[in-house]
């Protein structure tokens, strides 16, 4: 498994959710959604939770927070 994908997977396996901002700050991942897509295709039960937030200009926005679910 590649470096950034492995870092994101280990983060999720440790029980913590991850957002695009956290992925960039911690692992320099710029396309978290692509890594999440790959991990889901590998069979990992990753769930998306949409979170309300604010942009740097104060406007309302939504962003995804990813969590690892229970494996079947």
Beta strands, then each sheet from edge to edge (+ up, - down):
strand 1: 18-19
strand 2: 46-54
strand 3: 60-68
sheet 1: 1+ 3- 2+
end
